[in-house]
């Protein structure tokens, strides 16, 4: 087992079987030394979106649940990465960028704090190699009324 898998195991995290795309796109693209992972929803190990992770921040979803959803999205990002990298997450050199989309009320101003669920997870898992650039935006709606969606860009070897 590699470093990232060891860190996941130490945290008690099992990567789910990645979800299939829901439209005309691929889950990941490798271009040169980059792995781009399409936006991932907070799907559980069963591949389903728990009702807790449906709805809008600032209305029906609490900040704590939103951060948990963002972390789960990041876990699903790594599940997609594992498949794209032939099972070897240690091909990841660093997390370059995360992008977060938060299903939020128009006046909800703490969107960045929700995305910290994904960012804190990545840094906690990879240390300095998990520190990344980031964009986070509030949106009117996400697929299946998910509260959060996260995409990623990794440097790979």
C-alpha positions, -999 to +999 in steps of 0.1 A: +000+000+000+012+035-007+014+067+014-020+081+004-037+047+009-020+044+043-032+078+053-067+070+042-066+038+062-053+056+093-083+080+090-107+050+087-117+061+052-127+036+025-129+050-010-162+042-027-166+027-061-167+058-083-200+070-097-205+070-135-209+103-153-245+115-155-241+133-189-218+135-219-184+138-202-157+116-187-149+114-150-112+121-155-087+133-181-050+128-180-031+155-200+007+154-197+015+155-160-020+166-150-050+147-138-083+166-140-112+151-121-147+162-130-170+175-103-180+149-077-211+149-055-212+137-019-222+102-027-219+075+000-203+040-002-236+028-016-233+053-045-264+073-033-268+109-023-280+109+013-309+132+020-287+151+046-266+163+017-295+176-004-307+212-004-293+247+001-268+261+025-283+289+044-317+272+043-321+234+048-285+223+051-264+233+081-228+246+078-215+214+096-233+191+072-221+213+043-185+208+053-191+171+057-206+170+022-175+188+008-152+163+025-172+134+010-169+151-024-131+151-020-132+115-010-151+108-043-125+128-062-098+105-049-119+074-058-121+087-094-083+095-093-075+060-081-093+044-111-077+069-136-042+061-122-046+024-124-050+020-086-018+039-077-027+071-058+010+076-051+013+088-087-002+120-073+026+145-068+004+173-054-031+187-054-028+218-076-064+231-074-098+224-060-130+239-073-161+240-052-197+247-060-220+253-031-258+251-035-267+282-015-293+308-008-285+341-026-275+359+006-254+331+020-220+346+026-199+318+041-194+297+010-156+295+015-160+279+050-181+251+035-154+243+010-129+240+038-143+205+044-126+194+011-095+216+015-088+205+051-093+169+041-068+171+012-042+189+034-047+165+063-042+135+039-013+148+018+004+174+040+021+202+021+014+183-012-023+188-004-021+226-003-038+239-033-052+269-052-090+271-049-121+286-063-154+284-045-187+298-057-223+297-046-247+284-072-285+283-075-287+245-081-266+214-084-273+179-099-298+159-078-301+190-055-268+181-039-255+207-014-219+206-027-198+195-057-160+195-059-136+192-088-098+188-088-066+192-106-036+171-096+000+170-108+010+134-114+040+114-123 
